[in-house]
Amino acid sequence: MTKSVFALSMLVWCWAPSLSQETIRPRLEDLGVEIGVFKRGNLNAITDVTGVRVGHVTIVQGEDIRTGVTAIVPHNGNLFQEKVPAAIFVGNGFGKLLGATQVEELGTVETPILLTNTLNVWEVASGIVQYILSLSGNENVRSVNPVVGETNDGFLNDIRGRHVKREGAVEAIRKATSGPVEEGCVGAGTGTTCFGWKGGIGTSSRILPPTMGGFTVGALVQTNFGGVLDFAGVPVGKELGRYAFKDGLKYTGDGSCMIVVATDAPLISAQLKRVAKRAALALGRTGSAMHHGSGDYVIAFSTSTDMRFLPNVERIAPSVRFKDEELSSLFQATMEATEEAIYNSLLKATTMKGFQGREVEALPIDSLKMVLRKYGRIP
């Protein structure tokens, strides 16, 4: 074994997450709370959209390192050679979403979408480029547009140490699977904070009935933002005494939130832009005003094989196009899945102690249930 391979194997070993606490905390569906009108998918995850895979690399080392990277892979093929239609919506632009301008200009995504912390965006992008260039069929590629989103985990993590390396990005892509998605303090959500409690990764999905096309919409979020938590229509933040502006002090905000939306509906980029806007509505439904210091972005893509951009295939327009007047059901499903994904990020996250001894508590489940009962949301 070479020295470099040995070092990478040791890093992967250090990154292995602990599931002991995460697995015993409930998801929203376990609480018996329903969001919206459409049914959840079988996994209630973004991976309910056929072909989508998710991988995490979680870095928890010593007392100060609490970070990681999460990869969302739209399909099993060579993404650079089979680009998918995509769009980006910016809620509040205080962030570093790498690759956004090319997605905006061309309406496609040509690499896996990776999420990490603010100061590791460029290292992760380097890993994506390394991965894409290594794929068979890409031998002559000379330009790659890596898409990397971020939130700032510097409260719990030694962010200036820039502990996510390019090898971690490649590892997250290679580990991506289509099964259940681990949530909470994993991957890019390892060191994040949400509404004053521990945030993290969350996911959810919705399936439209056959009369509306039977399409699936899935959302994955990296939550690291503030506000006044409204949980399924219940003022949990106020009831539990933890919310923005509580003491009347000037509040500059904290953030951010990355949202990735996938669907198998055959949408073009302009339609995906409209879908992405509806995902941002979920932030407001949960109690965020997208404050000054928050970077709130939505990336939406379609996995429909009819909509992929293939090399050496001439066509004037996509062979299939979803009717604009039928989009409303997808808008609703997107908002529902994103809202629930945010709640799941809070529910599955566990209390974490990190950088300089700081600690962020997990949302207390017993107290949450008490408030939900008070407002009649659960028996």
C-alpha positions in Angstrom: 0.0 0.0 0.0 1.4 3.4 -1.0 1.7 6.2 1.6 -1.0 8.3 -0.1 -3.5 5.3 -0.2 -2.8 4.5 3.4 -3.4 8.1 4.5 -6.7 8.1 2.6 -7.8 4.8 4.2 -7.0 6.2 7.7 -9.0 9.4 6.9 -12.0 7.3 5.8 -11.8 5.3 9.0 -11.8 8.5 11.1 -14.8 9.8 9.1 -17.1 6.9 9.9 -20.2 8.3 11.6 -21.8 7.0 14.8 -25.4 6.0 14.4 -26.2 5.2 18.0 -28.0 8.4 18.8 -29.2 9.3 15.3 -31.2 6.1 14.8 -33.2 6.4 18.0 -34.5 9.9 17.3 -37.8 10.1 15.2 -38.5 11.5 11.8 -41.6 13.6 11.3 -43.6 10.6 10.1 -42.7 8.7 13.3 -44.4 11.4 15.3 -47.6 10.9 13.3 -47.5 14.4 11.8 -48.6 14.9 8.2 -47.4 17.8 6.0 -49.6 18.8 3.1 -51.8 16.6 0.9 -49.5 14.4 -1.1 -48.2 11.0 0.0 -44.6 10.4 1.0 -42.4 8.1 -1.1 -41.4 4.7 0.1 -38.1 5.9 1.6 -39.5 9.5 2.2 -36.2 10.7 0.8 -34.7 12.3 -2.3 -33.6 8.8 -3.3 -37.2 8.0 -4.1 -36.5 9.7 -7.4 -35.2 6.9 -9.5 -31.4 7.0 -10.1 -30.6 9.7 -7.4 -27.9 8.7 -5.0 -26.6 10.3 -1.8 -23.3 9.9 -0.1 -21.8 11.4 3.1 -18.3 11.8 4.4 -18.5 12.8 8.1 -15.4 14.3 9.8 -15.4 14.2 13.6 -11.9 14.4 15.0 -10.7 15.5 18.4 -12.6 18.3 20.2 -12.7 20.9 17.4 -13.3 19.2 14.0 -17.0 18.8 13.2 -17.6 19.0 9.4 -18.0 17.0 6.3 -19.3 16.7 2.7 -22.5 15.4 1.1 -22.9 14.3 -2.5 -26.1 14.2 -4.5 -25.7 12.3 -7.7 -28.5 12.7 -10.3 -28.1 9.4 -12.1 -25.8 6.3 -12.5 -24.2 7.3 -15.8 -21.5 9.7 -16.8 -23.0 13.0 -15.8 -20.6 15.0 -18.0 -21.7 13.1 -21.0 -25.4 12.9 -20.0 -26.1 16.3 -18.5 -29.4 16.9 -16.7 -31.6 20.0 -17.0 -31.3 22.1 -13.9 -32.0 25.5 -12.4 -31.0 27.6 -9.4 -33.1 30.0 -7.3 -31.4 32.4 -4.9 -33.4 33.4 -1.8 -30.7 35.4 0.0 -27.4 35.5 -1.8 -25.0 35.7 1.1 -23.1 32.5 0.1 -20.7 30.8 -2.2 -22.6 28.6 -4.6 -19.8 27.5 -7.0 -20.9 26.8 -10.6 -24.1 28.8 -10.4 -23.5 31.1 -13.3 -23.0 28.2 -15.8 -26.1 26.4 -14.5 -28.0 29.7 -14.9 -26.7 30.2 -18.4 -26.9 26.7 -19.9 -29.7 25.2 -17.8 -27.8 22.0 -17.1 -25.8 20.2 -14.3 -22.8 18.2 -15.5 -21.4 16.9 -12.2 -22.6 15.6 -8.9 -23.8 18.3 -6.6 -21.8 18.5 -3.4 -22.4 20.4 -0.1 -19.8 21.3 2.5 -18.7 24.1 4.7 -17.9 27.7 3.5 -14.1 27.5 3.4 -13.9 24.1 1.8 -15.9 24.9 -1.3 -12.9 25.1 -3.6 -11.2 22.0 -2.2 -14.4 20.0 -2.8 -14.7 21.5 -6.3 -11.2 20.2 -7.0 -12.3 16.8 -5.9 -15.3 16.9 -8.3 -13.0 17.9 -11.2 -10.7 15.0 -10.3 -13.6 12.6 -10.3 -15.1 13.8 -13.6 -11.7 13.7 -15.4 -11.1 10.2 -14.2 -14.3 8.8 -15.8 -14.1 6.7 -19.0 -15.2 8.8 -21.9 -14.0 12.0 -20.5 -10.4 11.7 -21.7 -10.6 14.8 -23.8 -12.5 17.0 -21.4 -10.9 20.4 -20.7 -13.6 22.3 -18.9 -15.7 21.1 -16.0 -18.4 23.1 -14.0 -18.4 21.6 -10.5 -21.5 22.6 -8.5 -20.7 23.1 -4.7 -23.0 24.6 -2.1 -22.1 25.5 1.5 -23.1 26.7 4.9 -20.9 28.0 7.6 -20.3 25.5 10.4 -17.7 27.6 12.2 -19.5 27.7 15.5 -19.0 24.0 16.1 -16.1 23.3 13.7 -12.6 24.6 13.3 -13.6 25.9 9.9 -10.3 27.8 9.3 -8.5 24.4 9.4 -10.2 23.5 6.1 -10.4 19.8 7.1 -12.4 18.6 4.1 -10.0 17.6 1.4 -10.5 16.7 -2.3 -10.2 13.0 -1.4 -13.2 13.4 0.9 -15.2 14.9 -2.0 -14.4 11.9 -4.2 -15.1 9.5 -1.4 -18.6 11.0 -0.9 -19.4 10.6 -4.6 -18.2 7.0 -4.7 -20.1 6.1 -1.5 -23.4 7.5 -2.8 -26.2 5.0 -2.8 -29.8 4.9 -3.8 -31.2 3.6 -0.5 -32.3 5.3 2.8 -30.5 8.6 3.4 -28.8 9.1 6.7 -29.9 12.4 8.3 -28.9 14.7 11.2 -25.2 15.2 12.1 -23.7 13.7 9.0 -21.8 14.9 6.0 -22.2 18.6 5.3 -24.6 18.8 8.2 -22.2 17.6 10.9 -21.5 21.0 12.4 -24.5 23.0 11.5 -27.1 24.8 13.7 -30.8 25.5 12.9 -33.2 27.8 14.8 -30.8 27.7 17.8 -30.8 23.9 18.0 -28.6 21.4 16.2 -29.3 21.3 12.5 -28.0 18.9 9.8 -29.1 17.0 6.8 -32.7 16.2 6.2 -34.7 14.7 3.4 -38.3 13.9 2.3 -40.3 13.1 -0.8 -43.7 13.3 -2.3 -45.4 11.2 -5.0 -48.2 12.6 -7.2 -51.2 10.4 -7.9 -51.5 8.7 -11.3 -54.1 11.3 -12.4 -51.4 14.0 -12.0 -48.6 12.0 -13.7 -47.4 9.8 -10.8 -44.2 11.8 -10.7 -41.9 11.9 -7.7 -40.3 15.0 -6.0 -37.6 14.7 -3.5 -35.8 17.3 -1.4 -32.5 17.2 0.6 -31.5 20.1 2.9 -28.4 21.3 4.7 -29.9 23.4 7.5 -27.8 26.1 9.2 -30.1 29.1 9.6 -32.1 31.0 12.2 -35.5 32.6 12.8 -38.6 31.7 14.8 -39.3 28.0 14.5 -42.8 27.2 13.3 -43.1 23.4 13.4 -45.9 22.0 11.3 -48.0 25.1 12.0 -47.1 25.2 15.7 -45.0 28.0 17.3 -42.5 25.7 18.8 -39.7 28.3 18.9 -41.8 30.8 21.0 -43.3 28.0 23.2 -39.8 26.7 24.0 -38.3 30.2 24.4 -35.7 30.0 21.8 -36.1 32.3 18.8 -34.7 35.3 17.0 -35.3 38.8 18.4 -36.5 37.3 21.7 -34.7 39.9 23.7 -35.4 42.8 21.3 -31.7 43.0 20.4 -30.4 43.8 16.9 -30.3 40.5 15.0 -28.1 40.3 11.9 -29.2 36.8 11.1 -27.3 33.5 10.8 -27.2 31.0 8.0 -27.5 29.4 5.6 -29.7 26.8 4.0 -28.9 24.6 0.9 -31.8 22.9 -0.7 -31.5 20.3 -3.5 -34.7 19.2 -5.3 -34.9 16.3 -7.6 -37.8 15.1 -9.8 -38.4 12.5 -12.5 -40.9 14.8 -14.2 -39.7 15.9 -17.7 -39.0 19.5 -17.0 -36.9 22.0 -18.8 -34.6 24.5 -17.0 -37.2 27.3 -17.0 -39.8 25.0 -15.4 -37.2 23.8 -12.8 -36.5 27.4 -11.9 -40.2 27.8 -11.1 -40.1 24.6 -9.0 -37.0 25.8 -7.2 -38.8 29.0 -6.1 -41.5 26.9 -4.4 -38.9 25.0 -2.4 -37.8 28.4 -0.9 -41.4 28.9 0.3 -40.8 26.1 2.8 -38.2 28.2 4.6 -40.9 30.8 5.4 -43.3 28.0 6.5 -40.7 26.8 9.0 -40.1 30.3 10.4 -37.1 31.7 8.4 -37.1 35.2 7.0 -33.9 34.5 5.1 -32.0 37.0 7.2 -29.2 39.3 6.0 -26.4 36.8 6.9 -28.0 33.8 5.4 -27.2 32.2 2.1 -30.3 30.4 0.9 -30.1 28.5 -2.4 -32.2 25.9 -4.2 -30.8 23.7 -6.9 -33.5 21.7 -8.8 -32.9 19.1 -11.5 -34.8 16.5 -13.5 -33.7 12.9 -13.9 -36.0 12.2 -16.9 -34.1 10.4 -19.5 -36.1 12.2 -22.2 -34.6 15.5 -21.0 -30.9 14.6 -20.8 -28.4 16.4 -23.0 -26.4 13.7 -24.8 -23.2 14.2 -26.9 -23.6 14.2 -30.7 -27.4 14.2 -30.5 -28.9 16.9 -32.6 -32.4 18.2 -31.6 -34.1 21.5 -31.8 -36.0 21.0 -28.6 -36.5 18.3 -25.9 -38.6 15.4 -27.2 -41.0 15.7 -24.2 -42.0 18.8 -22.3 -44.2 19.0 -19.3 -47.2 21.3 -19.7 -46.8 24.5 -17.8 -50.4 24.4 -16.7 -49.8 21.1 -15.0 -46.9 22.4 -12.8 -49.0 23.4 -9.8 -49.1 19.9 -8.4 -45.3 19.7 -8.6 -45.1 23.1 -6.9 -47.2 21.9 -4.0 -45.2 18.6 -3.7 -41.9 20.5 -3.7 -43.0 22.8 -0.9 -44.2 19.9 1.2 -41.1 17.7 0.7 -38.8 20.6 1.5 -40.7 21.6 4.6 -40.6 18.1 6.0 -36.9 17.7 5.1 -36.2 20.7 7.3 -38.0 19.2 10.2 -36.3 15.9 9.7 -32.9 17.7 9.8 -33.8 19.0 13.3 -35.4 15.8 14.5 -32.5 13.5 13.6 -29.7 15.8 14.7 -28.2 15.1 18.1 -26.6 17.4 20.7 -23.0 18.1 19.7 -20.0 19.7 21.5 -17.3 21.0 19.3 -14.9 23.9 18.6 -13.6 25.7 21.7 -15.9 23.7 23.9 -19.1 25.1 22.4 -22.2 23.0 22.5 -25.5 23.0 20.6 -28.4 21.1 22.0 -30.7 18.9 19.9 -34.3 19.9 19.6 -35.8 18.2 22.7 -38.2 15.6 21.5 -40.3 15.3 24.7 -40.8 19.1 24.9 -41.6 19.1 21.2 -44.3 16.5 21.7 -45.7 18.4 24.6 -46.1 21.5 22.4 -47.5 19.6 19.5 -50.2 18.0 21.8 -51.1 21.4 23.2 -51.9 22.6 19.7 -53.7 19.4 18.7 -51.1 18.2 16.1 -50.6 14.8 17.8 -52.8 12.9 20.3 
